[in-house]
Amino acid sequence: MRKLTPTGQQLIEEVAQRHGFSTDAVMSMLESVIRGNGSMAQFDHPEFGGSGQ
């Protein structure tokens, strides 16, 4: 998992709270988007219903 700046961590926490997900789920999705170079995200997290794109 990436190390975020304090501002980045705060943004992750705000997004998680706003959309009703854990910070772990939001970080998982962020990592998926980064791995897909911003054009696609393949993820696997229980809060998002398992695997998907």
Secondary structure, 3 states (H helix, E strand, C coil): CCCCCHHHHHHHHHHHHHHCCCHHHHHHHHHHHHHCCCCCCCEEEHHHCEEEC
